[in-house]
Amino acid sequence: MADSMDEDMSDEQLPLQQDLTCPVCQGIFRDPVLLPCTHSFCRECLQRSFQFNKTCPVCREAFQEEQAISNRALSSACDSFLKQTNLRPNPIRRSEGNCNLHLRPLELYCEKDEEPLCVECVTLHSTHRLFSLKEGVSICKRELSYKVKIFEKKVETYKKMTRKFNNSVTYIKNQAGEAEKLIKAEFERLREALVTEENLRLQALATEEQEKTAAIAEMIKDTEKDIIALNKLIETLKKEMGNEDLPLVQNFYNLKKKAQWAKEEPCIPYDGLLNMGEHVGGLSFKIWKKMQAQVKYYPVLLDPNSASPWLSLSPDLTSMKESSERLTVPDNPERFDPCVFILGAEGYTSGKHRWDVDVGDNPKWIVGVCNESVARKKKFTVSTNRGVWSIGLSKGVYTALTSDRMELQLHPPPEKIRIKLNIEKGEVSFWDGGTAKHLVTLSHKFNERIFPIFGPGLHSTPMVLVPGKMAIHTS
């Protein structure tokens, strides 16, 4: 040990021993390394110190690990000293309760660096608040208790979200079930329409086949009668030709008069065959064209995932009205709550778009367009500076919902509102859908996806999307 080693040394050797002593482990240097600041340490002592602090343990000057170079001269001096004194280097003492730098017991706690210290470390933390280890334990436990409370609250939040996730799974399955029923019902309706059309076309084919074959059969009968009559005439002529010369000549005039056939020769009549072009020509196109009567086109459909919980939608997503009670729906990010709004299912970033909304006699409503980023989870004043370009009716007053509110004089009150959106031109205009009268145009340079927005108000009368016109263009 260091003390016993000191006892065996002369007074002349003690200063040399001090020069050859590592300031960290207080033993003779083992594989010493030199730092840029000129201080030397055992390689292992410096490596342990570097794990906790990237500065010199003596002068606290920062250094890079690769800057520590072997101090061969000091290493040779240490080896010579140990041989001359017949001593062995002190083993590096390790203990979990000791300081890694000074190998002294850890009895203090630094509040700033949040680590235990030994008494030798005090000079390195002279500007920090130090506590006894027992007081440090209380400080650590107090902070950890605060963290535990935070995490316990998070656990409760996560449990609530797990329940919401499970509810969302159930809701998605219900959505899928409803969608499956609607898809099957729609395809069954279209199938029935196709089967009806098929039967009509087969019936028309059978009718024409019957008419054409009946006409040919009648012609066959007439032709067969003509054959019999011709054969009789042939027999008569042959018989007369067998008479004596004088009687034949005397009767020739009458025979020649009888040997007349005024009927035209039989032939297949014009348009006597089936009209195949009518029955099978362009059949799929004709059927598709005929099916227009079974199909409705809506320029805009509603997005149920954005609908306020107080709105009830029709199964085909074309009308909305107040729900008598708050619906149980997931609190997904797209959904409006508490505001009673709903968006169109499709957003636009370019092009021209037009759709009509039947507002009927509803006493309160809002229709228009909005940015995709419009607020969903908080109440807000509908306005152009909130990313909503719309008009509305409230308390008998029609208003363009701009930041300064523009009252509109609409006579007679429109039952149908037409919205025209021109992204490139930066305009959304509103029209009376019944009279095609222009109401107002709002301008803005749209710089994000734009969605139709509807606020039907809390009324039992539904707000309904109007089907668009369909036209077939061929070339």
Secondary structure, 3 states (H helix, E strand, C coil): CHHHHHHCCCCCHHHHHHHCECCCCCCECCCEEECCCCCEEEHHHHHHHHHHCCECCCCCCECCHHHCEECHHHHHHHHHHHHHHCCCCCCCCCCCCECCCCCCECCEEECCCCEEECHHHHHHHCCCCEEEHHHHHHHHHHHHHHHHHHHHHHHHHHHHHHHHHHHHHHHHHHHHHHHHHHHHHHHHHHHHHHHHHHHHHHHHHHHHHHHHHHHHHHHHHHHHHHHHHHHHHHHHHHHHHCCCHHHHHHHHHHHHHHCCCCCCCCCCCCCCCCCHHHHHCCHHHHHHHHHHHHCCECCCCECHHHCCCCEEECCCCCEEEECCCCCCCCCCCCCCCCCCCEEECCCECCCEEEEEEECCCCCCEEEEEEECCCCCCCCCCCCHHHCEEEEEEECCEEEECCCCCEEECCCCCCCEEEEEEECCCCEEEEEECCCCEEEEEEECCCCCCEEEEEECCCCCCCEEECCECCCCCCC
